[in-house]
Amino acid sequence: MNNSKKWEFANVLIRIMTHRELKDVTVREICRACNTWPQIFYYHFKDKYDLVEWIYTQDIVAVCESNMDRPWREVLELAFENLMSRKDFYMNAFRDESTNALINFVNAFQVELYGALIKRHEETINDEMTFILNYHAFACAEVTKRWLADVEPVSPAQLTESILNSMPEQLQSLLNRTL
């Protein structure tokens, strides 16, 4: 698929959402700003929520893929720095509380990411680890949301340290082995 067109839509949405919440943005408005038809948008994305998820995924995957040889602590800090570079966008995206809310996607994304890292060395993830992954991912997603809204005003390094210090020992030991 054409990533340049996807990024065109993404950059417009990021620009719009530095001042407005996602609920106030329409696909038609995004398309108008890109001088294109809604059909082109829908060729690439299901809806505006899918576009927000794609942006988040691109931001996190870019950090992970280009830093897999580094310790998890550094990768996590870089990911938070990347999110902070689009703070207004993410803050407004996290304000959405619909069924397709970014917080739900981030939670599921983190479970999948941690799960994939763990599966590098473990054949299966047992029920206890599944619970730990879900619990930790939920907590991280909520803390990230609060951090971007300045409820938790700390640096990316401090946030990383706090998250790693609160990470369940079983998960932390597995992640330390995967990287």
Buried (B, 14 or more C-beta within 10 A) or exposed (E): EEEEBBBBBBEBBBEBBEEEEBEEBEBEBBBEBBEBEEEBBEEBBEEBBBBBBBBBBBBBEEBBEEBEEBEBBBBBBBBBBBBBEBBBBBBBBBBBEEEBBBBBBBBBBBBEBBBEBBEEEBEEBEEEBEEBBBEBBBBBBBBBBBBBBEEBEEEBBBBBBBBBEEBBEBBBEBBEEBB
